[in-house]
């Protein structure tokens, strides 16, 4: 079944090339795989019964993907004037590739660590968003007349500030402002202002958020080590008490 999912993904990959989008052979293959997945779901439901089938999370996932992909199969039987929705549903079927994650070792622990990291990072992310919001407003007010394409309104300014946090275009933006301002004193302070933004938000801020996220992701390993150390400490204590007797 996983080989069929992979083969269907390859077919959908080629169907996204403009020259092969309406290739009859590839479309037949795509409809064949969708029919195959539909039959697979029906056989599983008949063999396992609906309650048992629906209890499994991967079965629910596969069933929903197949159901939402059915209009793609009907498009081969009837004339559909707008094929954009069909193409989206076809791409939705690519989600079945997520089944390969089942073979990743300790995927359950990884997902638990990811969820725990997201929960622990919520307040840090909110604080980071507030800082981005304040900086975007201040920068919009100060530089929208000089560089409207970067700071023309608060939304564009927030995107530009986040772009600076990722250290992308950190030198082009202040250089453009300095070139348009044509005042050496104000140009210097503008460049200094953006240097502080890159240092504070990009190098220290983003690194801080990443450090907290990674630390929570790897917390399980530290807990396992702590449990082993505690167990060894108890055993050593028991041996010492036994020797004293």
LONU-797503 format. One record per residue (C-alpha): residue in three letters; z, y, x. Coordinates in pm, 1 decimal. Example, Ala and Ser with C-alpha at 12.3 -4.5 7.8 and 13.67 -1.06 7.14 Angstrom:
<atoms>
res,z,y,x
ALA,780.0,-450.0,1230.0;
SER,714.0,-106.0,1367.0;
</atoms>
This chain:
<atoms>
res,z,y,x
UNK,0.0,0.0,0.0;
UNK,79.4,237.1,285.2;
UNK,-263.4,162.3,435.2;
UNK,-423.0,253.1,101.4;
UNK,-228.3,580.3,93.0;
UNK,-339.9,659.1,447.4;
UNK,-704.5,572.8,368.8;
UNK,-696.5,792.2,58.2;
UNK,-556.3,1077.6,268.2;
UNK,-849.8,1040.8,508.1;
UNK,-1094.6,1053.9,216.0;
UNK,-929.6,1369.2,77.1;
UNK,-940.4,1518.3,427.2;
UNK,-1319.2,1478.9,443.2;
UNK,-1363.8,1600.2,83.9;
UNK,-1217.5,1935.9,187.4;
UNK,-1516.8,2006.5,411.2;
UNK,-1760.9,2227.5,217.0;
UNK,-2057.2,2009.0,316.3;
UNK,-1880.8,1693.4,188.5;
UNK,-1702.4,1839.0,-113.4;
UNK,-1945.9,1680.0,-361.4;
UNK,-2041.1,1372.9,-158.1;
UNK,-2092.4,1090.2,-414.5;
UNK,-1963.1,814.8,-186.1;
UNK,-1641.3,997.8,-100.5;
UNK,-1582.5,1089.9,-466.1;
UNK,-1624.0,725.4,-569.2;
UNK,-1375.8,622.8,-299.0;
UNK,-1131.1,887.8,-416.3;
UNK,-1153.2,769.3,-777.8;
UNK,-1116.6,408.8,-661.6;
UNK,-793.3,483.3,-477.2;
UNK,-651.5,677.9,-770.3;
UNK,-735.7,388.5,-1005.9;
UNK,-576.7,150.6,-756.5;
UNK,-253.7,353.5,-752.1;
UNK,-254.5,368.2,-1132.7;
UNK,-289.2,-10.0,-1158.3;
UNK,-14.3,-51.7,-898.4;
UNK,224.0,158.1,-1108.3;
UNK,138.5,-34.2,-1425.7;
UNK,190.4,-372.6,-1254.2;
UNK,524.9,-261.8,-1110.6;
UNK,642.5,-139.7,-1450.8;
UNK,542.8,-468.5,-1613.3;
UNK,706.1,-685.2,-1346.9;
UNK,1026.4,-482.9,-1294.5;
UNK,1060.3,-333.8,-1645.4;
UNK,1068.0,40.9,-1700.4;
UNK,1445.5,99.2,-1645.1;
UNK,1445.9,-90.2,-1313.5;
UNK,1122.1,74.4,-1202.1;
UNK,1241.0,425.8,-1286.0;
UNK,1576.4,373.8,-1113.0;
UNK,1409.0,375.0,-771.1;
UNK,1349.4,727.1,-637.5;
UNK,1026.1,639.1,-454.6;
UNK,887.3,477.4,-772.5;
UNK,959.9,795.3,-967.7;
UNK,790.8,999.3,-697.6;
UNK,479.3,774.5,-695.5;
UNK,458.9,771.9,-1075.2;
UNK,469.4,1151.4,-1104.7;
UNK,205.6,1191.3,-832.0;
UNK,-26.2,946.9,-1010.2;
UNK,26.8,1105.7,-1352.8;
UNK,-43.0,1456.7,-1224.4;
UNK,-353.4,1327.2,-1043.7;
UNK,-510.4,1171.3,-1355.3;
UNK,-722.2,1482.7,-1438.5;
UNK,-896.6,1427.3,-1105.2;
UNK,-1000.9,1082.2,-1226.6;
UNK,-1118.0,1217.1,-1562.3;
UNK,-1336.3,1473.4,-1385.4;
UNK,-1557.1,1187.1,-1272.5;
UNK,-1615.4,1084.0,-1633.5;
UNK,-1651.8,1421.9,-1806.1;
UNK,-1799.2,1753.8,-1699.5;
UNK,-1523.5,1992.6,-1591.7;
UNK,-1640.2,2357.2,-1564.9;
UNK,-1353.0,2471.1,-1343.2;
UNK,-1278.3,2224.9,-1063.3;
UNK,-1017.0,2438.1,-884.2;
UNK,-728.4,2277.4,-1076.2;
UNK,-871.9,1933.0,-1003.2;
UNK,-884.1,2012.2,-633.6;
UNK,-520.7,2125.3,-639.9;
UNK,-417.3,1802.8,-812.8;
UNK,-614.0,1603.6,-558.8;
UNK,-422.1,1773.7,-279.8;
UNK,-100.6,1701.1,-469.2;
UNK,-173.9,1332.5,-414.7;
UNK,-139.0,1389.1,-40.9;
UNK,235.4,1409.0,-100.2;
UNK,238.5,1030.2,-107.4;
UNK,215.9,1046.1,270.1;
UNK,583.7,1138.7,254.5;
UNK,652.3,769.1,199.1;
UNK,603.5,721.1,572.4;
UNK,934.2,904.5,619.6;
UNK,1104.4,588.3,495.6;
UNK,1036.0,431.5,836.3;
UNK,1205.3,708.4,1034.7;
UNK,1529.3,567.1,1182.5;
UNK,1844.0,706.5,1016.3;
UNK,1639.0,924.8,778.1;
UNK,1937.3,934.0,540.7;
UNK,2164.8,1084.6,804.7;
UNK,1894.5,1332.0,904.1;
UNK,1856.9,1451.8,545.2;
UNK,2233.7,1477.5,505.4;
UNK,2250.4,1681.0,825.2;
UNK,1969.4,1905.2,705.0;
UNK,2142.8,1967.8,372.6;
UNK,2473.5,2036.1,547.2;
UNK,2302.0,2275.0,790.4;
UNK,2141.8,2465.1,502.3;
UNK,2477.5,2497.7,323.3;
UNK,2654.8,2614.0,637.7;
UNK,2383.6,2864.4,721.7;
UNK,2367.6,3029.2,378.1;
UNK,2602.9,3317.9,457.9;
UNK,2447.0,3367.4,801.0;
UNK,2102.3,3382.2,643.7;
UNK,2225.1,3625.2,377.2;
UNK,2372.2,3850.0,648.8;
UNK,2046.7,3828.6,841.0;
UNK,1852.2,3921.1,526.1;
UNK,2079.2,4222.9,465.4;
UNK,2022.6,4342.8,823.0;
UNK,1647.7,4298.0,779.8;
UNK,1661.9,4490.6,452.4;
UNK,1851.0,4784.5,606.0;
UNK,1627.7,4798.7,911.9;
UNK,1313.8,4782.7,697.7;
UNK,1429.8,5078.1,486.1;
UNK,1526.6,5286.7,787.9;
UNK,1206.9,5204.7,975.7;
UNK,995.8,5270.6,665.5;
UNK,1152.2,5614.0,627.3;
UNK,1107.9,5700.0,996.0;
UNK,761.1,5561.9,1069.9;
UNK,561.3,5525.2,748.1;
UNK,376.7,5848.6,816.0;
UNK,281.4,5734.4,1166.5;
UNK,202.2,5365.9,1106.0;
UNK,151.0,5310.3,731.7;
UNK,-17.6,4973.6,792.8;
UNK,314.9,4842.2,930.1;
UNK,575.8,5055.2,750.6;
UNK,393.7,5206.3,451.6;
UNK,644.6,5072.5,197.4;
UNK,970.3,4871.0,214.5;
UNK,797.8,4535.3,158.3;
UNK,540.8,4588.0,433.0;
UNK,817.3,4724.7,654.4;
UNK,1037.5,4416.7,593.1;
UNK,748.5,4189.6,690.8;
UNK,684.9,4393.1,1006.8;
UNK,1053.9,4384.3,1100.5;
UNK,1062.0,4006.9,1058.7;
UNK,744.3,3987.2,1266.9;
UNK,927.0,4178.5,1541.2;
UNK,1223.2,3941.2,1510.0;
UNK,987.3,3654.4,1591.0;
UNK,878.3,3852.4,1900.9;
UNK,521.9,3873.1,1772.2;
UNK,347.5,4204.9,1825.2;
UNK,666.5,4355.8,1963.0;
UNK,473.7,4566.8,2213.7;
UNK,163.3,4649.4,2005.9;
UNK,354.0,4821.4,1723.8;
UNK,563.8,5063.5,1935.7;
UNK,263.2,5131.6,2161.1;
UNK,56.1,5223.2,1855.0;
UNK,329.6,5455.5,1727.1;
UNK,369.1,5619.4,2068.9;
UNK,-8.0,5670.0,2092.4;
UNK,-26.2,5835.8,1749.9;
UNK,284.4,6047.5,1796.0;
UNK,162.8,6208.5,2120.5;
UNK,507.9,6341.4,2198.3;
UNK,660.0,6187.9,2512.4;
UNK,1021.8,6235.6,2401.3;
UNK,980.8,6091.0,2051.5;
UNK,752.7,5818.3,2186.5;
UNK,1023.7,5713.5,2431.7;
UNK,1292.6,5695.7,2160.2;
UNK,1054.9,5505.6,1931.1;
UNK,992.7,5244.4,2200.0;
UNK,1365.9,5225.0,2273.6;
UNK,1437.5,5175.5,1902.6;
UNK,1198.0,4882.4,1880.2;
UNK,1337.6,4732.6,2200.6;
UNK,1682.1,4723.2,2033.9;
UNK,1527.4,4562.5,1723.9;
UNK,1363.5,4289.4,1931.5;
UNK,1675.0,4228.2,2141.2;
UNK,1923.1,4241.3,1854.3;
UNK,1728.5,4069.0,1580.1;
UNK,1478.4,3861.6,1770.0;
UNK,1654.2,3724.9,2075.2;
UNK,2019.4,3732.0,1966.0;
UNK,1994.9,3722.1,1586.7;
UNK,1737.5,3444.4,1551.4;
UNK,1901.2,3249.0,1835.2;
UNK,2237.9,3274.9,1658.5;
UNK,2096.1,3145.7,1329.7;
UNK,1914.0,2862.9,1508.0;
UNK,2226.0,2766.8,1704.1;
UNK,2436.5,2735.9,1387.2;
UNK,2164.6,2535.7,1212.5;
UNK,2119.0,2292.8,1503.9;
UNK,2496.0,2257.8,1551.9;
UNK,2539.4,2150.0,1188.7;
UNK,2243.9,1912.4,1215.8;
UNK,2403.1,1732.6,1512.2;
UNK,2757.0,1738.5,1374.4;
UNK,2738.7,1369.9,1277.5;
UNK,2702.0,1271.2,1642.2;
UNK,3010.2,1474.9,1736.3;
UNK,3207.1,1320.2,1450.4;
UNK,3115.0,969.2,1563.9;
UNK,3233.6,1052.5,1916.3;
UNK,3557.6,1200.8,1781.8;
UNK,3623.1,886.3,1576.0;
UNK,3563.7,665.6,1880.2;
UNK,3794.4,881.3,2094.2;
UNK,4065.3,870.0,1825.6;
UNK,4030.0,490.8,1801.9;
UNK,4054.6,453.9,2180.5;
UNK,4358.3,682.7,2185.9;
UNK,4532.0,470.5,1921.6;
UNK,4454.9,149.2,2110.3;
UNK,4584.3,294.9,2436.3;
UNK,4900.8,405.1,2258.3;
UNK,4949.2,56.5,2110.5;
UNK,4901.7,-102.4,2454.5;
UNK,5153.3,135.4,2612.0;
UNK,5411.0,56.4,2344.3;
UNK,5345.5,-318.4,2386.9;
UNK,5394.2,-294.8,2764.3;
UNK,5719.5,-104.0,2724.2;
UNK,5858.0,-386.0,2513.6;
</atoms>
